[in-house]
């Protein structure tokens, strides 16, 4: 199952929503660009979770990943 889609602005949006705790943790473990946000912004119990990443930007239904391009 693909957990990402491209939104109308070209951003990668997580399709799991805001409560797919295990999926968000697994995606963060697979991501080489994961960067933890300040602890005050964490929402997941797992330290390494997309929900706790500095590059996530919340949307109404989920979040988009704003990590830098991997080709730089």
N, CA, C and O atoms as a printed pandas DataFrame, in Angstrom:
     atom_number atom_name residue_name chain_id  residue_number  x_coord  y_coord  z_coord
0              1         N          UNK        A               1    0.837   -1.178    0.000
1              2        CA          UNK        A               1    0.000    0.000    0.000
2              3         C          UNK        A               1    0.889    1.250    0.000
3              4         O          UNK        A               1    1.792    1.383    0.825
4              5         N          UNK        A               2    0.620    2.146   -0.923
5              6        CA          UNK        A               2    1.384    3.381   -1.009
6              7         C          UNK        A               2    0.834    4.388    0.009
7              8         O          UNK        A               2   -0.355    4.706   -0.003
8              9         N          UNK        A               3    1.693    4.876    0.869
9             10        CA          UNK        A               3    1.252    5.798    1.916
10            11         C          UNK        A               3    1.460    7.263    1.553
11            12         O          UNK        A               3    1.269    8.143    2.391
12            13         N          UNK        A               4    1.848    7.528    0.315
13            14        CA          UNK        A               4    2.095    8.902   -0.099
14            15         C          UNK        A               4    1.376    9.204   -1.401
15            16         O          UNK        A               4    1.241    8.339   -2.267
16            17         N          UNK        A               5    0.917   10.433   -1.529
17            18        CA          UNK        A               5    0.352   10.907   -2.785
18            19         C          UNK        A               5    0.884   12.317   -3.005
19            20         O          UNK        A               5    1.355   12.959   -2.066
20            21         N          UNK        A               6    0.812   12.789   -4.218
21            22        CA          UNK        A               6    1.218   14.153   -4.516
22            23         C          UNK        A               6   -0.032   15.027   -4.494
23            24         O          UNK        A               6   -0.994   14.756   -5.214
24            25         N          UNK        A               7   -0.021   16.076   -3.669
25            26        CA          UNK        A               7   -1.185   16.954   -3.603
26            27         C          UNK        A               7   -1.177   17.941   -4.769
27            28         O          UNK        A               7   -0.260   17.926   -5.590
28            29         N          UNK        A               8   -2.185   18.787   -4.841
29            30        CA          UNK        A               8   -2.321   19.703   -5.983
30            31         C          UNK        A               8   -1.208   20.740   -6.054
31            32         O          UNK        A               8   -1.024   21.380   -7.090
32            33         N          UNK        A               9   -0.462   20.913   -4.959
33            34        CA          UNK        A               9    0.662   21.852   -4.944
34            35         C          UNK        A               9    2.000   21.170   -5.198
35            36         O          UNK        A               9    3.049   21.812   -5.158
36            37         N          UNK        A              10    1.958   19.869   -5.457
37            38        CA          UNK        A              10    3.186   19.123   -5.719
38            39         C          UNK        A              10    3.875   18.602   -4.480
39            40         O          UNK        A              10    4.987   18.081   -4.572
40            41         N          UNK        A              11    3.242   18.727   -3.309
41            42        CA          UNK        A              11    3.816   18.226   -2.054
42            43         C          UNK        A              11    3.488   16.753   -1.873
43            44         O          UNK        A              11    2.462   16.271   -2.354
44            45         N          UNK        A              12    4.374   16.038   -1.170
45            46        CA          UNK        A              12    4.095   14.647   -0.804
46            47         C          UNK        A              12    3.228   14.642    0.443
47            48         O          UNK        A              12    3.645   15.100    1.507
48            49         N          UNK        A              13    2.003   14.113    0.298
49            50        CA          UNK        A              13    1.069   14.051    1.422
50            51         C          UNK        A              13    0.936   12.613    1.909
51            52         O          UNK        A              13    0.782   11.686    1.114
52            53         N          UNK        A              14    0.999   12.443    3.214
53            54        CA          UNK        A              14    0.844   11.140    3.861
54            55         C          UNK        A              14   -0.626   10.761    3.812
55            56         O          UNK        A              14   -1.476   11.510    4.293
56            57         N          UNK        A              15   -0.933    9.598    3.233
57            58        CA          UNK        A              15   -2.334    9.191    3.083
58            59         C          UNK        A              15   -2.886    8.492    4.315
59            60         O          UNK        A              15   -4.071    8.160    4.361
60            61         N          UNK        A              16   -2.046    8.267    5.305
61            62        CA          UNK        A              16   -2.491    7.574    6.509
62            63         C          UNK        A              16   -3.265    8.434    7.485
63            64         O          UNK        A              16   -3.819    7.922    8.458
64            65         N          UNK        A              17   -3.314    9.736    7.238
65            66        CA          UNK        A              17   -4.034   10.617    8.148
66            67         C          UNK        A              17   -3.227   10.970    9.387
67            68         O          UNK        A              17   -1.999   10.880    9.391
68            69         N          UNK        A              18   -3.924   11.367   10.423
69            70        CA          UNK        A              18   -3.261   11.838   11.644
70            71         C          UNK        A              18   -3.174   10.797   12.753
71            72         O          UNK        A              18   -2.651   11.083   13.830
72            73         N          UNK        A              19   -3.684    9.588   12.499
73            74        CA          UNK        A              19   -3.681    8.591   13.561
74            75         C          UNK        A              19   -3.156    7.234   13.117
75            76         O          UNK        A              19   -3.520    6.208   13.691
76            77         N          UNK        A              20   -2.313    7.223   12.110
77            78        CA          UNK        A              20   -1.681    5.983   11.653
78            79         C          UNK        A              20   -0.301    5.895   12.295
79            80         O          UNK        A              20    0.727    6.011   11.628
80            81         N          UNK        A              21   -0.309    5.686   13.602
81            82        CA          UNK        A              21    0.907    5.764   14.408
82            83         C          UNK        A              21    1.990    4.811   13.929
83            84         O          UNK        A              21    3.140    5.219   13.760
84            85         N          UNK        A              22    1.643    3.549   13.706
85            86        CA          UNK        A              22    2.645    2.561   13.280
86            87         C          UNK        A              22    3.176    2.877   11.885
87            88         O          UNK        A              22    4.380    2.773   11.649
88            89         N          UNK        A              23    2.309    3.255   10.971
89            90        CA          UNK        A              23    2.736    3.562    9.600
90            91         C          UNK        A              23    3.647    4.787    9.573
91            92         O          UNK        A              23    4.635    4.809    8.839
92            93         N          UNK        A              24    3.324    5.795   10.363
93            94        CA          UNK        A              24    4.158    7.007   10.404
94            95         C          UNK        A              24    5.527    6.702   11.008
95            96         O          UNK        A              24    6.532    7.266   10.576
96            97         N          UNK        A              25    5.574    5.824   11.996
97            98        CA          UNK        A              25    6.857    5.429   12.594
98            99         C          UNK        A              25    7.681    4.624   11.593
99           100         O          UNK        A              25    8.886    4.840   11.468
100          101         N          UNK        A              26    7.041    3.696   10.879
101          102        CA          UNK        A              26    7.753    2.894    9.895
102          103         C          UNK        A              26    8.306    3.777    8.773
103          104         O          UNK        A              26    9.452    3.596    8.360
104          105         N          UNK        A              27    7.523    4.716    8.282
105          106        CA          UNK        A              27    7.986    5.605    7.220
106          107         C          UNK        A              27    9.193    6.422    7.682
107          108         O          UNK        A              27   10.130    6.631    6.912
108          109         N          UNK        A              28    9.173    6.881    8.924
109          110        CA          UNK        A              28   10.300    7.658    9.455
110          111         C          UNK        A              28   11.555    6.791    9.577
111          112         O          UNK        A              28   12.665    7.265    9.336
112          113         N          UNK        A              29   11.377    5.528    9.949
113          114        CA          UNK        A              29   12.529    4.625   10.054
114          115         C          UNK        A              29   13.152    4.372    8.686
115          116         O          UNK        A              29   14.356    4.138    8.590
116          117         N          UNK        A              30   12.348    4.417    7.629
117          118        CA          UNK        A              30   12.843    4.196    6.271
118          119         C          UNK        A              30   13.422    5.468    5.638
119          120         O          UNK        A              30   14.093    5.398    4.608
120          121         N          UNK        A              31   13.167    6.611    6.243
121          122        CA          UNK        A              31   13.551    7.901    5.659
122          123         C          UNK        A              31   14.950    8.320    6.107
123          124         O          UNK        A              31   15.221    8.437    7.302
124          125         N          UNK        A              32   15.820    8.541    5.148
125          126        CA          UNK        A              32   17.186    8.962    5.504
126          127         C          UNK        A              32   17.262   10.460    5.785
127          128         O          UNK        A              32   18.298   10.944    6.240
128          129         N          UNK        A              33   16.187   11.205    5.523
129          130        CA          UNK        A              33   16.176   12.647    5.780
130          131         C          UNK        A              33   15.414   13.015    7.056
131          132         O          UNK        A              33   15.246   14.197    7.357
132          133         N          UNK        A              34   14.955   12.009    7.804
133          134        CA          UNK        A              34   14.227   12.288    9.037
134          135         C          UNK        A              34   15.050   13.189    9.945
135          136         O          UNK        A              34   16.246   12.973   10.139
136          137         N          UNK        A              35   14.397   14.192   10.494
137          138        CA          UNK        A              35   15.045   15.122   11.422
138          139         C          UNK        A              35   14.044   15.426   12.528
139          140         O          UNK        A              35   13.003   16.026   12.258
140          141         N          UNK        A              36   14.329   15.031   13.761
141          142        CA          UNK        A              36   13.347   15.252   14.828
142          143         C          UNK        A              36   13.088   16.731   15.071
143          144         O          UNK        A              36   14.007   17.550   15.079
144          145         N          UNK        A              37   11.827   17.048   15.265
145          146        CA          UNK        A              37   11.426   18.405   15.627
146          147         C          UNK        A              37   11.769   18.626   17.101
147          148         O          UNK        A              37   12.183   17.686   17.779
148          149         N          UNK        A              38   11.608   19.827   17.600
149          150        CA          UNK        A              38   11.813   20.081   19.031
150          151         C          UNK        A              38   10.768   19.274   19.803
151          152         O          UNK        A              38    9.630   19.136   19.355
152          153         N          UNK        A              39   11.150   18.752   20.939
153          154        CA          UNK        A              39   10.270   17.849   21.695
154          155         C          UNK        A              39    8.906   18.444   22.001
155          156         O          UNK        A              39    7.924   17.707   22.094
156          157         N          UNK        A              40    8.822   19.732   22.158
157          158        CA          UNK        A              40    7.537   20.371   22.456
158          159         C          UNK        A              40    6.533   20.193   21.318
159          160         O          UNK        A              40    5.327   20.320   21.529
160          161         N          UNK        A              41    7.028   19.897   20.109
161          162        CA          UNK        A              41    6.166   19.715   18.935
162          163         C          UNK        A              41    5.838   18.249   18.655
163          164         O          UNK        A              41    5.079   17.954   17.732
164          165         N          UNK        A              42    6.397   17.332   19.435
165          166        CA          UNK        A              42    6.153   15.912   19.220
166          167         C          UNK        A              42    4.718   15.556   19.600
167          168         O          UNK        A              42    4.170   16.082   20.568
168          169         N          UNK        A              43    4.125   14.662   18.827
169          170        CA          UNK        A              43    2.783   14.171   19.147
170          171         C          UNK        A              43    2.755   12.645   19.274
171          172         O          UNK        A              43    1.810   12.091   19.836
172          173         N          UNK        A              44    3.770   11.968   18.764
173          174        CA          UNK        A              44    3.821   10.502   18.806
174          175         C          UNK        A              44    4.729   10.028   19.937
175          176         O          UNK        A              44    5.683   10.709   20.312
176          177         N          UNK        A              45    4.417    8.855   20.471
177          178        CA          UNK        A              45    5.257    8.258   21.512
178          179         C          UNK        A              45    6.589    7.786   20.945
179          180         O          UNK        A              45    7.614    7.858   21.623
180          181         N          UNK        A              46    6.580    7.302   19.702
181          182        CA          UNK        A              46    7.815    6.895   19.025
182          183         C          UNK        A              46    8.644    8.137   18.739
183          184         O          UNK        A              46    8.153    9.072   18.105
184          185         N          UNK        A              47    9.894    8.165   19.194
185          186        CA          UNK        A              47   10.764    9.310   18.896
186          187         C          UNK        A              47   10.890    9.516   17.392
187          188         O          UNK        A              47   10.780   10.636   16.893
188          189         N          UNK        A              48   11.123    8.418   16.678
189          190        CA          UNK        A              48   11.315    8.493   15.229
190          191         C          UNK        A              48    9.991    8.177   14.547
191          192         O          UNK        A              48    9.668    7.016   14.294
192          193         N          UNK        A              49    9.246    9.205   14.260
193          194        CA          UNK        A              49    7.949    9.108   13.591
194          195         C          UNK        A              49    7.795   10.335   12.704
195          196         O          UNK        A              49    8.237   11.427   13.061
196          197         N          UNK        A              50    7.174   10.154   11.564
197          198        CA          UNK        A              50    6.906   11.312   10.698
198          199         C          UNK        A              50    6.118   12.377   11.462
199          200         O          UNK        A              50    6.261   13.570   11.195
200          201         N          UNK        A              51    5.298   11.949   12.400
201          202        CA          UNK        A              51    4.513   12.897   13.195
202          203         C          UNK        A              51    5.397   13.786   14.071
203          204         O          UNK        A              51    4.954   14.839   14.529
204          205         N          UNK        A              52    6.628   13.373   14.302
205          206        CA          UNK        A              52    7.560   14.146   15.125
206          207         C          UNK        A              52    8.687   14.773   14.304
207          208         O          UNK        A              52    9.664   15.267   14.867
208          209         N          UNK        A              53    8.558   14.754   12.992
209          210        CA          UNK        A              53    9.635   15.232   12.129
210          211         C          UNK        A              53    9.563   16.748   11.905
211          212         O          UNK        A              53    8.483   17.326   11.779
212          213         N          UNK        A              54   10.704   17.350   11.862
213          214        CA          UNK        A              54   10.814   18.787   11.621
214          215         C          UNK        A              54   10.250   19.191   10.259
215          216         O          UNK        A              54    9.823   20.332   10.080
216          217         N          UNK        A              55   10.245   18.265    9.299
217          218        CA          UNK        A              55    9.820   18.579    7.941
218          219         C          UNK        A              55    8.334   18.371    7.684
219          220         O          UNK        A              55    7.870   18.664    6.583
220          221         N          UNK        A              56    7.569   17.879    8.654
221          222        CA          UNK        A              56    6.138   17.673    8.426
222          223         C          UNK        A              56    5.382   18.975    8.673
223          224         O          UNK        A              56    5.684   19.745    9.585
224          225         N          UNK        A              57    4.389   19.180    7.820
225          226        CA          UNK        A              57    3.501   20.340    7.950
226          227         C          UNK        A              57    2.083   19.805    7.966
227          228         O          UNK        A              57    1.639   19.161    7.015
228          229         N          UNK        A              58    1.377   20.077    9.051
229          230        CA          UNK        A              58    0.023   19.551    9.223
230          231         C          UNK        A              58   -0.931   20.137    8.192
231          232         O          UNK        A              58   -0.836   21.306    7.819
232          233         N          UNK        A              59   -1.850   19.295    7.745
233          234        CA          UNK        A              59   -2.951   19.710    6.885
234          235         C          UNK        A              59   -4.241   19.374    7.622
235          236         O          UNK        A              59   -4.202   18.849    8.735
236          237         N          UNK        A              60   -5.360   19.668    7.019
237          238        CA          UNK        A              60   -6.641   19.367    7.670
238          239         C          UNK        A              60   -6.803   17.867    7.916
239          240         O          UNK        A              60   -7.333   17.461    8.951
240          241         N          UNK        A              61   -6.349   17.042    6.970
241          242        CA          UNK        A              61   -6.564   15.600    7.082
242          243         C          UNK        A              61   -5.325   14.809    7.491
243          244         O          UNK        A              61   -5.453   13.687    7.981
244          245         N          UNK        A              62   -4.119   15.373    7.298
245          246        CA          UNK        A              62   -2.898   14.613    7.515
246          247         C          UNK        A              62   -1.717   15.563    7.662
247          248         O          UNK        A              62   -1.759   16.499    8.461
248          249         N          UNK        A              63   -0.655   15.317    6.880
249          250        CA          UNK        A              63    0.492   16.227    6.825
250          251         C          UNK        A              63    1.180   16.058    5.478
251          252         O          UNK        A              63    1.014   15.043    4.802
252          253         N          UNK        A              64    1.946   17.061    5.102
253          254        CA          UNK        A              64    2.799   16.946    3.931
254          255         C          UNK        A              64    4.247   16.931    4.406
255          256         O          UNK        A              64    4.590   17.510    5.438
256          257         N          UNK        A              65    5.083   16.258    3.631
257          258        CA          UNK        A              65    6.509   16.182    3.933
258          259         C          UNK        A              65    7.224   17.275    3.139
259          260         O          UNK        A              65    7.147   17.319    1.912
260          261         N          UNK        A              66    7.906   18.139    3.848
261          262        CA          UNK        A              66    8.638   19.241    3.223
262          263         C          UNK        A              66   10.144   19.037    3.337
263          264         O          UNK        A              66   10.901   20.006    3.396
264          265         N          UNK        A              67   10.578   17.782    3.368
265          266        CA          UNK        A              67   12.019   17.503    3.445
266          267         C          UNK        A              67   12.707   18.034    2.195
267          268         O          UNK        A              67   12.093   18.124    1.132
268          269         N          UNK        A              68   13.966   18.381    2.324
269          270        CA          UNK        A              68   14.696   18.889    1.151
270          271         C          UNK        A              68   14.776   17.829    0.058
271          272         O          UNK        A              68   14.734   16.634    0.349
272          273         N          UNK        A              69   14.891   18.258   -1.190
273          274        CA          UNK        A              69   15.053   17.275   -2.279
274          275         C          UNK        A              69   16.275   16.399   -2.033
275          276         O          UNK        A              69   17.284   16.869   -1.507
276          277         N          UNK        A              70   16.187   15.140   -2.407
277          278        CA          UNK        A              70   17.291   14.208   -2.155
278          279         C          UNK        A              70   18.401   14.333   -3.177
279          280         O          UNK        A              70   19.440   13.690   -3.025
280          281         N          UNK        A              71   18.222   15.133   -4.208
281          282        CA          UNK        A              71   19.251   15.240   -5.248
282          283         C          UNK        A              71   20.171   16.443   -5.046
283          284         O          UNK        A              71   20.848   16.867   -5.983
284          285         N          UNK        A              72   20.201   16.994   -3.833
285          286        CA          UNK        A              72   21.119   18.130   -3.571
286          287         C          UNK        A              72   22.324   17.670   -2.807
287          288         O          UNK        A              72   23.202   18.475   -2.496
